[in-house]
Amino acid sequence: MSFCSLCGNPVVLRVPEGDTLPRDVCTVCGTVHYQNPKVVVGCVPELDGRILLCKRAIPPRPGYWTVPAGFLENGESLEQGAVRETLEEAMARVEISRMLAVVDVIDSQQVHVTFAAKLLGSFGAGHETLDARLFDAADIPWADIAFRSVEFALRRYLDDLASGVNRLHMTVIRGLPPL
C-alpha cells in the first residue's frame, strides 16, 4: 500500500502505538490500514453418492478441478457465500448440511471454509467454469485437483463418509501451488 484510502496521502510501514505488528499508517490523518486474510467459502456438493466438481476457466489454476468456491462477500454468512458460489460456478442449488473443513492457507493470506452439501437437482458450467461433472469417489481426478485445501476437504469428506462419523477438520497449509 502506498497511499491512504481515506485521504490519499502517503503511508509508511510502522508499528502503531498499542500494536505489536508493523502496519501501513497514513502520514497525515494517522489512519491505520490493517491487511488481513481473505475468506474463501465453498462446498462439497453430493448427489446419490457422487461429488460435483468444477473445472476452472480462470486463474489461478485454469483447467484444474475444484469444488465450487470463492471469496466471501461483505454482508453474507459463510453458508450464504458457499451457496452463492455454487450457483455462480456450477449453476446449482445446494442445501448446506455442515461445516466440513477449515484450512489456514498462510502463504496465500486466505482462510478456506468448506461445507458438506446436498446437490438439489441440475447443474452446469457457470462463467468461471469450463466443465461441471459428478464424480464417483473412485473417479475423482486427484492429480488434477487445483488446490491442496480442496484435496484436504475432499479427502476428509470421503473419510467421514467411510467412517460414518462427521467431524470438523482443520489444518494449516504453507507454500503456494505450482503454476
C-alpha positions in Angstrom: 0.0 0.0 0.0 1.4 3.4 -1.0 -1.4 5.8 -0.3 -4.2 6.2 2.3 -7.6 5.1 1.0 -9.2 7.8 3.1 -7.2 11.0 2.4 -4.8 10.0 -0.4 -1.6 10.9 1.4 1.4 8.6 1.6 1.5 5.7 4.1 4.5 4.4 6.0 5.1 0.9 7.5 5.5 1.2 11.3 4.2 -0.3 14.5 1.3 1.9 15.7 1.1 2.8 19.4 -0.6 0.0 21.3 0.0 -2.5 18.5 2.7 -5.2 18.1 3.0 -5.6 14.3 4.0 -3.2 11.5 1.0 -1.7 9.7 0.5 0.8 6.9 -0.1 4.1 8.7 -1.1 7.4 6.9 1.5 10.1 7.4 -1.2 12.8 7.5 -4.5 11.5 9.0 -2.9 8.7 11.0 -5.3 6.0 9.8 -4.0 2.5 10.4 -4.7 0.3 7.4 -5.0 -3.4 8.5 -4.4 -6.1 5.9 -5.9 -9.4 7.0 -6.5 -12.8 5.4 -9.4 -13.2 2.9 -12.1 -15.8 3.5 -12.8 -18.3 0.8 -16.0 -20.3 1.1 -17.2 -23.4 -0.8 -18.8 -26.8 -0.5 -18.6 -30.4 -1.5 -22.0 -30.9 -3.3 -23.1 -34.6 -3.2 -25.9 -36.3 -5.1 -26.6 -40.0 -4.9 -23.0 -40.7 -3.6 -21.3 -38.7 -6.3 -19.5 -35.4 -5.8 -19.9 -32.3 -8.1 -16.6 -30.8 -9.2 -15.9 -27.8 -11.5 -13.1 -27.4 -14.0 -11.7 -23.9 -13.6 -11.9 -21.5 -16.5 -10.0 -18.7 -14.8 -6.7 -18.2 -12.9 -5.3 -19.4 -10.7 -5.1 -23.0 -12.0 -7.3 -22.9 -15.1 -8.1 -26.4 -16.4 -7.9 -27.9 -12.9 -10.8 -29.4 -10.9 -12.1 -27.8 -7.7 -15.2 -27.7 -5.6 -17.4 -24.6 -6.2 -15.8 -21.9 -4.0 -14.8 -18.3 -4.0 -14.3 -15.2 -1.8 -16.9 -14.4 0.8 -18.7 -11.1 0.2 -19.4 -8.5 2.9 -22.9 -8.9 4.3 -23.2 -12.6 3.8 -22.7 -15.6 6.1 -20.2 -18.3 5.4 -23.1 -20.6 4.4 -24.7 -18.0 2.2 -21.3 -17.4 0.4 -20.9 -21.1 -0.3 -24.5 -21.4 -1.7 -23.9 -18.3 -3.9 -20.5 -19.5 -5.2 -22.1 -22.9 -6.1 -24.9 -21.2 -8.0 -22.3 -18.9 -9.8 -19.8 -21.6 -10.7 -21.9 -24.7 -11.1 -25.4 -23.2 -11.8 -26.5 -25.5 -9.0 -28.6 -25.1 -5.9 -27.4 -26.8 -2.7 -28.5 -27.4 0.9 -25.7 -27.0 3.3 -25.5 -29.8 5.9 -22.5 -29.0 8.0 -19.1 -27.3 8.2 -16.5 -29.8 6.9 -13.1 -28.2 6.8 -11.2 -25.0 7.8 -7.8 -24.6 6.2 -5.4 -21.8 7.0 -3.6 -21.1 3.7 -0.9 -18.9 5.1 1.2 -18.0 2.1 -1.9 -17.1 0.1 -3.2 -15.0 3.1 -6.5 -16.8 3.0 -8.7 -19.0 5.2 -10.7 -21.6 3.3 -14.0 -22.8 4.8 -15.7 -25.8 3.1 -19.1 -27.2 3.8 -20.7 -30.6 3.0 -23.8 -30.0 1.0 -26.6 -31.9 -0.8 -27.0 -31.0 -4.5 -30.6 -30.1 -5.3 -31.1 -31.1 -8.9 -29.5 -29.8 -12.1 -26.1 -28.2 -12.6 -23.9 -26.8 -15.4 -20.8 -24.7 -16.1 -21.0 -21.1 -14.9 -19.0 -18.3 -16.4 -15.9 -19.2 -14.4 -16.2 -22.9 -15.1 -15.1 -24.9 -18.2 -17.0 -28.1 -17.1 -19.0 -29.3 -14.2 -19.4 -33.1 -13.5 -20.5 -35.6 -10.9 -17.7 -38.0 -9.9 -17.8 -41.3 -8.0 -15.2 -41.3 -5.2 -13.1 -43.8 -7.2 -13.0 -41.5 -10.2 -12.0 -38.1 -8.6 -9.1 -36.7 -10.7 -6.8 -36.4 -7.8 -3.8 -35.4 -9.9 -5.8 -32.6 -11.4 -7.2 -31.0 -8.3 -6.5 -27.3 -8.3 -5.6 -26.6 -4.7 -4.3 -28.5 -1.7 -7.1 -27.1 0.5 -9.7 -28.7 -1.9 -7.9 -32.0 -1.8 -7.8 -31.9 2.0 -11.6 -31.2 2.2 -12.5 -33.8 -0.4 -10.4 -36.5 1.4 -11.9 -35.6 4.8 -15.4 -35.7 3.3 -14.7 -39.2 1.9 -13.1 -40.3 5.3 -16.2 -39.1 7.1 -18.4 -41.0 4.7 -16.4 -44.2 5.1 -16.3 -44.0 8.9 -19.9 -42.8 9.4 -18.7 -40.0 11.7 -19.0 -36.4 10.7 -16.1 -34.2 12.0 -14.9 -30.7 11.5 -11.3 -30.9 10.1 -8.7 -28.2 10.4 -5.2 -27.8 9.0 -2.6 -25.3 8.0 -1.1 -25.2 4.5 2.2 -23.4 3.7 3.5 -22.8 0.2 1.7 -21.8 -2.9 0.5 -24.4 -5.5 2.7 -24.9 -8.7 1.5 -22.7 -11.6 
